[in-house]
Amino acid sequence: MRHGKKINHLGRTASHRKAMLSNMASSLILHKRISTTLAKAKELKKFVEPLVTRAKEDTTHNRRIAFSYLKSKEAIKELFGEVVEKVGTRPGGYTRIIKTGFRLGDNAEMCIIELVDFNELMLKDAKPAKKTTRRSRRSSGTTPSTPAAVTAKAPAVEEAPVAAEEAVEDAVEEEVTPVAEVVEEAETPVAEATSEESETPEASADEETEEK
């Protein structure tokens, strides 16, 4: 029984399995994507990604260790050159597995395993999504408008009471002036009446003296 053993032997001996994974890793590094079964792709992922992590530091020691696994000078040159330039900035996850269905004949589950940053179609689809961000719209739309609105509303609030006070003062002046005119008109007849009354007794007295 093989309880607790997580290594997939892939129906091969140890030497056959190591040689197969070495050839598949070299093909993946040179061609950037290969088609294989899902079981082999999962084992290849565990075989290749530690080599890419080691290739981030280009030293003679790391090149010799990578060569002991790949057994190919062309694959080593490509790994420490073009592959690390594009994939080296990632903290991990250098490969992607895409399922493609089942194989005719034995019905084995097939897939495509590829290096992540070499798929141009997915990179083109990802670029517009990064450009359309909402943070810039919110920052550009809300922040400039709020101070302008505050500054625009502040003078209107200050001018309104001034205009109201001027209107009240004008109304008061208009109301006061008619009252003064009425008072003057009312005073003049009284003065005339008093003068007429004062003149009438004297005139009657003169008339009486003349008759006598």
C-alpha positions as CSV (number, residue, x, y, z in Angstrom):
1,M,0.0,0.0,0.0
2,R,1.1,3.6,-0.7
3,H,-0.8,5.5,2.0
4,G,0.4,9.0,2.5
5,K,2.7,9.0,-0.5
6,K,1.9,12.1,-2.7
7,I,4.5,11.5,-5.5
8,N,2.9,10.5,-8.8
9,H,5.2,8.0,-10.4
10,L,3.4,8.3,-13.8
11,G,3.7,4.5,-14.4
12,R,7.5,4.9,-14.9
13,T,10.7,4.1,-13.1
14,A,12.7,6.8,-11.4
15,S,15.3,7.2,-14.2
16,H,12.6,7.2,-16.9
17,R,10.5,9.8,-15.0
18,K,13.5,12.1,-14.4
19,A,14.5,12.0,-18.0
20,M,11.0,12.6,-19.2
21,L,10.5,15.7,-16.9
22,S,13.9,17.0,-17.9
23,N,13.0,16.8,-21.6
24,M,9.6,18.4,-21.0
25,A,11.1,21.2,-19.0
26,S,13.6,22.0,-21.7
27,S,10.8,22.0,-24.3
28,L,8.7,24.3,-22.1
29,I,11.6,26.8,-21.7
30,L,12.4,26.8,-25.4
31,H,8.9,26.9,-26.8
32,K,7.1,28.7,-23.9
33,R,4.1,26.3,-24.1
34,I,3.5,22.6,-24.6
35,S,0.5,20.2,-24.7
36,T,0.5,17.2,-22.4
37,T,-1.7,15.3,-20.0
38,L,-2.9,16.9,-16.8
39,A,-1.0,14.5,-14.6
40,K,2.3,15.2,-16.3
41,A,1.7,18.9,-16.4
42,K,1.2,19.0,-12.6
43,E,4.5,17.2,-12.0
44,L,6.3,19.4,-14.6
45,K,5.0,22.5,-12.7
46,K,6.7,21.3,-9.5
47,F,9.9,20.4,-11.5
48,V,10.3,23.8,-13.5
49,E,9.3,26.5,-11.0
50,P,12.1,25.9,-8.5
51,L,14.6,26.2,-11.4
52,V,13.1,29.6,-12.5
53,T,13.3,30.8,-8.9
54,R,17.0,29.8,-8.8
55,A,17.6,31.5,-12.2
56,K,16.7,34.9,-10.7
57,E,20.3,35.0,-9.3
58,D,22.6,34.5,-12.2
59,T,25.7,32.7,-10.7
60,T,27.9,29.9,-11.9
61,H,26.6,27.7,-9.1
62,N,23.0,28.2,-10.0
63,R,23.7,27.6,-13.7
64,R,25.4,24.3,-12.9
65,I,22.5,23.1,-10.7
66,A,20.0,24.0,-13.4
67,F,22.1,22.2,-16.0
68,S,22.1,19.1,-13.8
69,Y,18.3,19.0,-14.1
70,L,17.8,20.2,-17.7
71,K,20.9,18.6,-19.5
72,S,20.6,21.3,-22.2
73,K,22.9,24.3,-22.8
74,E,20.3,26.0,-25.0
75,A,17.6,25.6,-22.3
76,I,20.0,27.1,-19.7
77,K,20.8,30.1,-21.9
78,E,17.1,30.7,-22.5
79,L,16.2,30.3,-18.9
80,F,18.8,32.7,-17.5
81,G,18.1,35.2,-20.4
82,E,14.7,35.8,-21.9
83,V,12.6,33.8,-19.4
84,V,14.0,35.5,-16.3
85,E,13.6,39.0,-17.8
86,K,9.8,38.5,-18.2
87,V,8.9,36.1,-15.4
88,G,11.6,37.0,-12.8
89,T,9.6,39.9,-11.3
90,R,6.9,37.5,-10.0
91,P,7.2,36.0,-6.5
92,G,6.0,32.6,-7.8
93,G,3.4,31.0,-10.1
94,Y,5.5,31.1,-13.3
95,T,3.4,28.6,-15.2
96,R,-0.2,28.3,-16.1
97,I,-2.2,25.1,-16.8
98,I,-5.2,25.3,-19.2
99,K,-7.4,22.3,-19.6
100,T,-8.3,21.4,-23.2
101,G,-10.6,18.3,-22.9
102,F,-10.1,14.5,-23.2
103,R,-7.9,12.6,-25.6
104,L,-9.4,10.2,-28.1
105,G,-8.4,6.6,-27.5
106,D,-7.6,6.4,-23.8
107,N,-9.8,9.4,-22.7
108,A,-6.8,11.0,-20.8
109,E,-7.4,14.5,-19.6
110,M,-5.3,16.9,-21.8
111,C,-4.1,20.4,-21.0
112,I,-1.7,23.1,-22.1
113,I,1.1,24.3,-19.7
114,E,2.7,27.6,-20.5
115,L,4.9,30.3,-19.0
116,V,2.7,33.1,-17.7
117,D,4.1,36.3,-19.2
118,F,4.6,34.9,-22.7
119,N,0.8,34.6,-23.5
120,E,0.2,37.7,-25.6
121,L,-3.5,37.2,-25.9
122,M,-4.1,37.3,-22.1
123,L,-1.8,40.2,-21.7
124,K,-3.7,42.3,-24.3
125,D,-7.0,41.4,-22.5
126,A,-5.5,42.4,-19.1
127,K,-4.1,45.8,-20.2
128,P,-7.5,47.6,-20.7
129,A,-8.7,46.3,-17.4
130,K,-5.8,47.9,-15.6
131,K,-6.4,51.3,-17.4
132,T,-10.1,51.5,-16.5
133,T,-9.7,52.3,-12.8
134,R,-12.3,54.1,-10.8
135,R,-10.0,55.8,-8.3
136,S,-8.8,58.4,-10.7
137,R,-12.4,59.3,-11.7
138,R,-13.5,59.6,-8.1
139,S,-10.5,61.7,-7.1
140,S,-10.7,64.0,-10.2
141,G,-14.5,64.3,-10.0
142,T,-15.3,65.0,-6.4
143,T,-12.3,66.8,-4.9
144,P,-12.1,69.8,-7.2
145,S,-15.9,70.4,-7.3
146,T,-16.4,70.6,-3.5
147,P,-14.1,73.7,-2.9
148,A,-15.6,75.5,-5.9
149,A,-19.1,74.8,-4.6
150,V,-18.2,76.1,-1.1
151,T,-16.6,79.2,-2.5
152,A,-19.5,79.9,-4.9
153,K,-22.1,79.6,-2.1
154,A,-20.2,81.6,0.5
155,P,-20.5,85.1,-1.2
156,A,-24.2,84.5,-2.0
157,V,-24.9,83.9,1.7
158,E,-23.0,87.1,2.7
159,E,-24.7,89.3,0.0
160,A,-28.2,88.3,0.8
161,P,-28.5,89.9,4.2
162,V,-26.9,93.2,2.9
163,A,-29.5,93.4,0.1
164,A,-32.3,92.7,2.5
165,E,-31.1,95.4,4.9
166,E,-30.9,98.0,2.1
167,A,-34.4,97.1,1.0
168,V,-35.8,97.5,4.5
169,E,-34.0,100.9,4.9
170,D,-35.5,102.1,1.6
171,A,-39.0,101.1,2.6
172,V,-38.6,102.8,6.0
173,E,-37.5,106.1,4.3
174,E,-40.4,105.9,1.9
175,E,-42.8,105.4,4.8
176,V,-41.4,108.2,6.8
177,T,-41.5,110.9,4.1
178,P,-45.3,110.7,3.6
179,V,-45.9,111.0,7.3
180,A,-43.9,114.2,7.4
181,E,-45.8,115.6,4.5
182,V,-49.1,114.7,6.1
183,V,-48.0,116.4,9.4
184,E,-47.0,119.6,7.5
185,E,-50.3,119.6,5.6
186,A,-52.2,119.1,8.8
187,E,-50.3,121.9,10.6
188,T,-50.8,124.6,7.9
189,P,-54.7,124.6,8.0
190,V,-54.5,124.9,11.8
191,A,-52.2,127.9,11.5
192,E,-54.5,129.5,8.9
193,A,-57.6,128.9,11.0
194,T,-56.0,130.5,14.1
195,S,-55.0,133.5,12.1
196,E,-58.6,133.9,10.7
197,E,-60.1,133.5,14.2
198,S,-57.7,136.1,15.6
199,E,-58.6,138.5,12.8
200,T,-62.4,138.1,13.1
201,P,-62.9,139.6,16.6
202,E,-60.9,142.7,15.8
203,A,-62.8,143.2,12.6
204,S,-66.1,143.0,14.5
205,A,-64.9,145.4,17.1
206,D,-64.0,148.0,14.5
207,E,-67.3,147.7,12.8
208,E,-69.1,148.3,16.1
209,T,-67.1,151.5,16.8
210,E,-67.8,152.9,13.4
211,E,-71.6,152.3,13.9
212,K,-71.6,154.2,17.1
